[in-house]
């Protein structure tokens, strides 16, 4: 009836088609869809606990032995599934609010609105993603790759460590002479990274080292899932 943007419908169908081919315990499942206006929607697997971001804020803990470790591993497994498909899939907006938690604390990578199949012959340079989770190459307008998701995963790990308060990590650095909220993007693009809490290097050294590796300025130097 002309009230729904055609591009929005096209993007919706593309996302639906992409998700329909996924089958992994750490990827949200597509159960059905309604394509008749005005109730166009997807029916996805139910996640009672909401997003990982919500879960972190409501389950405060500094212990990585329990649910924090499980959340990180689950997201990593989901992303590994995406990256090892044929052809691979790049998420392009990986963050804790795009990962869901079921009542059994099973974590599901979700929200594939800007995701796509990755082809190294096709350059992806569109500015997509979310502040505090965007890789430097995206901010510079350089070609994106699978390792772009790995940078975002480093931010996810930092957010888990901060109990859902990733922004506070950047605020602390701003108070120490780092970038402000207004010029953060330009700092990240040029290679600046926030300083991780000193206690992390003592209590969770493996996680701290992994975050720093994921945050490498050179995508090729970042680890794979």
N, C-alpha and C positions, 0 to 999 in steps of 0.2 A: 504493500500500500504506500510505499515511498517514505515511510516514517523511520525505517531502519537503514542505516548506512550500508551500502553494498560491500564496501571494503571490510567493514566489521563482520558481516556475514561470511565473507570469503575467508577472513582470518580465523573465524570460529570453526568453520568446516575444516580448514587446514590443521588446526590444533586437534580437532576431534579425530581426524584421519590418522594423525601421527600417534596419538595416545592409543588408538584402537589396535595398534600392532605391538604394544608393549605387554610383556608378561613376566613380571618379576615381583617378588615379595616386598621390595622396597621402592616400587613405583606405583603410584595411585592407579587403580583400575577404572576403566571406563565401563559403566554398567548399562548405559543407554543414553539416548538423546532425543530432544524434541526439536524439530526443524520447522514447525509451523508457527508463524507469527501470530500473536506478539509474545508467545511464551518460549522463545528459542533458548534452549539450555542444554547442558550436559548433566547426566546423573553419574556422579563419581562415588567411589568407595567411601564409606562413612568413617570419619576420624573423630571420635568422640572428644578427645582431649584438645582439639584445635591445632594450631600451628606449633612448631618447635619453639618459636619465639614466645608464644603464650605459655607453653609448658615450662620453659626456663624461668619465666617471671613468677610462676605460681608454685614452683618446686625448687626453692632456694637450697643450694648445696655447693660446697667447694670440692667435693669428692669426685674424682674422675673414675674411680673404680666401678661405680654403679651406673646410673642411667646416662650420665654424660658420655662415657665411653661408648655405650651402646648406641646412643644417638649418632655420634660421629661415625662409627663403623657402618651403621645402616645407611646413612647418607652417602658414604663412600662407595658402598656396594651398589646402591642405586645408580650413582653416576658412572661407576665402572661398567654397569650393564649398558647404559646409554652410549658410552664411548667405544665399546667393543662390538656394537651392532654393525651390520653390514647393509647400507653405509652407516657410519657413526652418527650419533645425534648430539648436537651441542645445545646445552640448556640455555645459556646466555642471561639468565637472571636467577642464579642460585643464591639463596639466602634462607635464613631460619624461618621467615614468615611464609616461604614457599615450600616448606616441608611440613607434613602433617603427622600427628601422633594418634594412634588408635587407643582404645581402652586397654589393650594389652601392651601398650608402649612399643608398638611396632611403628617404625618411622617410614613415611612414604614421601618420596620426592614428587612434587606436584607443580602445577601452574606452568604449562608449556606454551604460553601465548606467544613468546618470541623465539621459541626453540625451532630448530630446523635440522634437516640432515646435512651433515658436513661434507663439503667437497672442496678439497684444497685448490681446485682450479677456479673456484668461484670466491671472490673476495667479499667478506662480510665486514663492512665498515660502519654500519648504522650505530648510532649512539643508543644503546639499550642497557638495561640493568638498573640497579638501585644504589643510591649513595651509600658509601661505606663498604660496598661489596663489589664495586666495579674495578676491573683490571686496568692498568695504565694504558695498554694498547687500545682499549675501547675509548678511553678519554682522549687519546691523541688522534683518533680516527684512523688508526693503523688496522691492517687485516686481523681479524679474530681467528682463533683456532681452538682446538679442544683444550689446550692448556689455559685458555681464558677462564674456563670453568674451574680449573685447579686454583687459580688465584682467588676466586670467589670462595672456594672451599676453605682456603686459609682464613678468610674473613669469618666464615661460618664457625670454624674451630675457635677463633678468638671470641666470637659472640657467645659460644657455649661456655668458654672459660669465664667470660664476664657475666654469666647468668642472664643473658638477654639484654645486657646494657652495653652493647658494643660502642655506642656513641660516647659513653663515658671515657672509654680508652682514648678516643681522639680529643676529648675535652681536656683530659689531664695533660696530654702533649701540647695542646694549645696554650695552656697555662705555663708551660715550660719553654715557650718560644717557638712552638710548632705552628702549623697552619691554623687558621680559623675556619669556621664553617663555610665562609664565603669563598675562600681561596683553596680549600682542601683539594679539589679536583686537579688543579694545576700542580700542586705539590706531589700528589700521587702519580700523576703522569710523568713527572720528572724523576721519580725514584724514591721519594720520601716515604717512610713507613712509621707508624706509631711505635713507641718503645713499649715492649711487653712488660707487665709487672715483674719486678725482680724475683718475687717468690715463685713465679712459674718456672724459672730456670733451675730452681732448687727442688721444687716439689713435683713438677711435671716436665722435666727437661726434654723428653721425647716429643711431647706435644709442642713445646716452644720451638724446638728445632724444625719440626714439620711445618709449622706456621711460617717461619722465616723462609723455608725452601719454597713453599707455595707462593710466597710474596716476591720471589725473584723477579727482577725487572725484565729479564730475558725469558720469554715463555718456554724456549727450548730447554732451559735449565731447571724448570719446575718438574717435580715428580709426576708420574702418572697415577691414576687411581688404582 
